Amino acid sequence: MQNLFEALKPEARKIIDDYSISYPVSAKSLVSELKSTSRLGDIKYEYILEMAGMPEFRPIMNLDFYNYGDSLMIHNLYKLFNR
């Protein structure tokens, strides 16, 4: 089964690559989490919030700028992946 990092859409992967320039430790942890997981439901809460907090991800996930409550809805996360 494909891990979540492999399933990322190209634009989402590019955002993480760009993020790693400014936040290398956070990006490395996020990539590690995505590589170790194959189901969206298994992503740890802290990484869901981290992805939702990246300004570049918010339009892809269709989230309002300050609306973190919606960031936990699984259908918003699905928009980042080729599944």
C-alpha positions as semicolon CSV with decimal commas, in nm:
position;residue;x (nm);y (nm);z (nm)
1;M;0,000;0,000;0,000
2;Q;0,120;0,350;-0,087
3;N;0,220;0,573;0,204
4;L;0,072;0,921;0,237
5;F;0,389;1,099;0,130
6;E;0,387;0,908;-0,200
7;A;0,017;0,990;-0,240
8;L;0,064;1,368;-0,201
9;K;-0,039;1,578;-0,497
10;P;0,262;1,742;-0,667
11;E;0,159;2,091;-0,555
12;A;0,131;1,971;-0,192
13;R;0,474;1,809;-0,209
14;K;0,620;2,134;-0,347
15;I;0,468;2,326;-0,054
16;I;0,634;2,088;0,192
17;D;0,966;2,123;0,006
18;D;0,939;2,503;0,030
19;Y;0,837;2,476;0,396
20;S;1,150;2,272;0,468
21;I;1,370;2,569;0,377
22;S;1,229;2,783;0,659
23;Y;1,132;2,505;0,901
24;P;1,361;2,206;0,836
25;V;1,293;2,021;1,163
26;S;0,915;2,056;1,137
27;A;0,915;1,956;0,771
28;K;1,132;1,652;0,842
29;S;0,893;1,538;1,116
30;L;0,592;1,591;0,890
31;V;0,750;1,395;0,604
32;S;0,845;1,116;0,844
33;E;0,485;1,099;0,969
34;L;0,346;1,088;0,614
35;K;0,594;0,820;0,509
36;S;0,506;0,601;0,807
37;T;0,131;0,623;0,752
38;S;-0,092;0,488;0,477
39;R;-0,432;0,599;0,609
40;L;-0,546;0,956;0,665
41;G;-0,719;0,856;0,987
42;D;-0,382;0,755;1,134
43;I;-0,217;1,098;1,104
44;K;-0,141;1,245;1,445
45;Y;-0,338;1,551;1,548
46;E;-0,029;1,772;1,568
47;Y;0,052;1,709;1,201
48;I;-0,304;1,777;1,090
49;L;-0,283;2,115;1,263
50;E;0,060;2,179;1,116
51;M;-0,066;2,118;0,762
52;A;-0,377;2,327;0,823
53;G;-0,157;2,605;0,959
54;M;0,055;2,631;0,644
55;P;-0,087;2,928;0,452
56;E;-0,016;2,760;0,118
57;F;-0,218;2,449;0,214
58;R;-0,524;2,639;0,331
59;P;-0,659;2,726;-0,018
60;I;-0,607;2,366;-0,136
61;M;-0,786;2,237;0,173
62;N;-1,056;2,504;0,128
63;L;-1,008;2,642;0,480
64;D;-1,074;2,994;0,598
65;F;-0,764;3,175;0,724
66;Y;-0,854;3,152;1,093
67;N;-1,084;2,850;1,093
68;Y;-0,894;2,562;1,255
69;G;-1,208;2,376;1,365
70;D;-1,270;2,279;1,005
71;S;-0,912;2,157;0,961
72;L;-0,992;1,825;1,127
73;M;-1,259;1,730;0,875
74;I;-1,124;1,437;0,678
75;H;-1,263;1,559;0,345
76;N;-1,037;1,865;0,368
77;L;-0,729;1,648;0,412
78;Y;-0,826;1,430;0,116
79;K;-0,776;1,733;-0,111
80;L;-0,399;1,710;-0,057
81;F;-0,369;1,353;-0,182
82;N;-0,412;1,157;-0,505
83;R;-0,669;0,908;-0,376
